[in-house]
Amino acid sequence: MKFDIIGRNIDVTPGLRSAVEDKIGKLEKYFSDETVVHVALSVEKDNQKIEVTIPVKGSIIRSEQVSSDMYVSIDLVEEIIERQLKKYRTKLIDKHQAGGFDKLASMPDDEDEEEIKIVKTKRFDLKPMYAEDACMQMDLLGHDFFVFINAETDAVNVVYKRKGDTYGLIEPEV
C-alpha cells in the first residue's frame, strides 16, 4: 500500500505519519501493493479529525473519525475500515468482484455478519430541475436526500441535508 497523507491546519509530523502508516498499514494484507490510501488529517477547534479513503476497483472504502486526540482518531478509523472490509467481504466474493482486494478471501469468516436485504423499492419519475429547486422539493417532502435530473447538466444528481442546516450535491463523474 502507498500512503498519500495531507494535513489541514496541522503539520504532519513524522510521529503522526508513522502512526497512520502503522495502524492503516495493518490492513495491507487485504489490498494490492499499488493501492493508494488517501489520508487527510485536520484540526478544527478542539476536534482532531482523520479522513481515510481507499479507492478499489468499483468501490471506495471510506471512514472519518473525530476525537480530542489525533492518535485516538487514528485508532478509531482503523477499526471502522476493518469492520467495513469484513462487512463487504461476502458481497464481493459472492459476486466475484474482489478486484483490488488481493487477499480478501483469506479473511476469517464472521458469524455475526449481517446480510443486506432490500425490503422496499420505490419508483418515481425524474424531473429536470435546478439543485436549489431540488433542495426545496426535498424539504417539502421531509426527506434527507432527493434524486433529480440536473437541468444544467442533464445528469442524475442527488442533493442531501448536511449538519448545520446546509445542503450537499452529488454529481457523477463521467
C-alpha positions as CSV (number, residue, x, y, z in Angstrom):
1,M,0.0,0.0,0.0
2,K,1.0,3.5,-0.7
3,F,0.1,6.5,1.5
4,D,-0.9,10.0,0.5
5,I,-1.1,11.9,3.8
6,I,-2.0,15.6,3.9
7,G,-2.6,18.0,6.8
8,R,-5.2,20.7,7.1
9,N,-4.5,23.2,9.8
10,I,-1.9,20.7,11.2
11,D,1.7,19.8,10.4
12,V,2.0,16.1,9.5
13,T,4.9,15.2,11.9
14,P,7.0,12.1,11.5
15,G,5.2,10.7,14.6
16,L,1.7,11.2,13.1
17,R,2.9,9.8,9.7
18,S,4.3,6.8,11.4
19,A,1.1,6.2,13.5
20,V,-1.1,6.4,10.3
21,E,1.2,4.1,8.3
22,D,1.4,1.6,11.2
23,K,-2.3,1.5,12.0
24,I,-3.7,1.6,8.5
25,G,-0.8,-0.5,7.3
26,K,-2.1,-3.4,9.3
27,L,-4.8,-3.7,6.6
28,E,-2.3,-4.0,3.7
29,K,-2.7,-7.8,3.7
30,Y,-6.1,-7.2,2.1
31,F,-5.0,-4.9,-0.7
32,S,-2.6,-4.9,-3.6
33,D,0.8,-3.1,-3.4
34,E,-0.5,-0.5,-5.8
35,T,-3.4,0.5,-3.6
36,V,-3.2,4.2,-2.6
37,V,-4.6,5.2,0.8
38,H,-5.6,8.9,0.9
39,V,-5.4,10.3,4.4
40,A,-6.4,13.8,5.5
41,L,-5.6,15.0,9.0
42,S,-7.2,18.2,10.2
43,V,-7.8,20.2,13.3
44,E,-10.9,22.3,13.9
45,K,-11.1,23.9,17.4
46,D,-10.6,21.0,19.8
47,N,-11.5,18.3,17.3
48,Q,-8.8,16.2,15.8
49,K,-10.2,14.6,12.6
50,I,-8.9,11.9,10.2
51,E,-10.4,11.0,6.9
52,V,-9.3,7.9,5.1
53,T,-10.3,7.0,1.6
54,I,-9.2,3.8,-0.2
55,P,-10.3,3.5,-3.8
56,V,-10.6,0.0,-5.0
57,K,-12.0,-1.5,-8.2
58,G,-15.6,-0.4,-8.4
59,S,-15.9,0.8,-4.9
60,I,-14.5,3.1,-2.2
61,I,-13.7,2.2,1.4
62,R,-14.0,5.4,3.5
63,S,-14.2,6.5,7.1
64,E,-13.8,9.7,9.0
65,Q,-13.4,9.9,12.8
66,V,-13.2,12.9,15.2
67,S,-11.9,13.0,18.8
68,S,-10.0,15.3,21.0
69,D,-6.7,13.3,20.3
70,M,-5.4,12.6,16.8
71,Y,-3.9,9.2,17.9
72,V,-7.3,8.1,19.2
73,S,-8.9,9.2,15.9
74,I,-6.4,7.1,14.0
75,D,-7.2,4.1,16.1
76,L,-10.9,4.6,15.6
77,V,-10.7,5.0,11.9
78,E,-8.6,1.8,11.5
79,E,-11.3,-0.2,13.4
80,I,-14.1,1.2,11.2
81,I,-12.3,0.4,8.0
82,E,-11.6,-3.1,9.1
83,R,-15.2,-3.6,10.0
84,Q,-16.2,-2.3,6.6
85,L,-13.9,-4.8,4.9
86,K,-15.5,-7.6,6.9
87,K,-19.0,-6.4,6.1
88,Y,-18.4,-6.2,2.3
89,R,-16.2,-9.3,2.1
90,T,-19.1,-11.7,1.5
91,K,-20.8,-9.4,-1.0
92,L,-17.6,-9.0,-3.1
93,I,-16.7,-12.7,-3.0
94,D,-20.2,-13.8,-3.9
95,K,-20.3,-11.5,-6.9
96,H,-16.7,-12.3,-7.9
97,Q,-15.8,-8.6,-7.7
98,A,-12.9,-8.9,-5.4
99,G,-10.5,-7.0,-7.7
100,G,-8.2,-4.7,-5.7
101,F,-8.7,-6.8,-2.6
102,D,-5.9,-9.3,-3.2
103,K,-6.3,-11.4,-0.1
104,L,-9.8,-10.5,1.0
105,A,-10.9,-14.1,0.6
106,S,-8.4,-15.1,3.3
107,M,-10.2,-13.1,5.9
108,P,-11.8,-15.3,8.7
109,D,-15.5,-15.8,8.5
110,D,-17.6,-13.8,10.9
111,E,-20.7,-15.5,12.2
112,D,-22.1,-12.0,13.2
113,E,-22.1,-10.6,9.6
114,E,-25.5,-9.3,8.6
115,E,-26.9,-10.0,5.1
116,I,-28.1,-6.9,3.3
117,K,-31.8,-7.2,2.5
118,I,-33.6,-4.6,0.4
119,V,-37.1,-4.5,1.9
120,K,-38.7,-1.8,-0.2
121,T,-38.3,-0.5,-3.7
122,K,-39.7,2.9,-4.9
123,R,-40.1,4.1,-8.4
124,F,-40.6,7.7,-9.5
125,D,-40.2,10.0,-12.4
126,L,-37.0,12.0,-12.5
127,K,-37.7,15.6,-13.4
128,P,-35.2,18.1,-14.7
129,M,-34.7,20.9,-12.2
130,Y,-32.0,23.1,-10.7
131,A,-30.2,22.0,-7.5
132,E,-31.9,24.8,-5.4
133,D,-35.3,23.6,-6.6
134,A,-34.4,20.0,-5.7
135,C,-33.5,21.2,-2.1
136,M,-36.8,22.9,-1.8
137,Q,-38.6,19.8,-3.0
138,M,-36.6,17.6,-0.6
139,D,-37.7,19.9,2.3
140,L,-41.3,19.8,1.2
141,L,-41.2,16.0,1.2
142,G,-39.4,15.9,4.6
143,H,-36.6,13.7,3.2
144,D,-32.9,13.7,3.9
145,F,-32.0,13.4,0.2
146,F,-33.6,13.9,-3.2
147,V,-32.7,12.4,-6.6
148,F,-33.3,14.5,-9.7
149,I,-32.0,15.3,-13.2
150,N,-29.9,18.5,-13.1
151,A,-31.4,20.9,-15.6
152,E,-27.9,22.4,-16.3
153,T,-26.1,19.2,-17.0
154,D,-28.8,16.6,-17.8
155,A,-27.1,14.2,-15.4
156,V,-28.7,12.4,-12.5
157,N,-27.8,14.2,-9.2
158,V,-28.6,13.9,-5.6
159,V,-29.0,16.7,-3.0
160,Y,-28.8,15.8,0.7
161,K,-29.0,17.5,4.1
162,R,-25.8,18.1,6.0
163,K,-25.2,19.0,9.6
164,G,-25.8,22.7,10.4
165,D,-28.8,23.1,8.1
166,T,-26.6,23.0,4.9
167,Y,-27.0,21.0,1.8
168,G,-24.7,18.8,-0.3
169,L,-24.9,18.0,-4.0
170,I,-23.6,14.7,-5.5
171,E,-22.7,14.9,-9.2
172,P,-21.5,11.9,-11.2
173,E,-18.1,12.0,-12.8
174,V,-18.1,10.6,-16.3
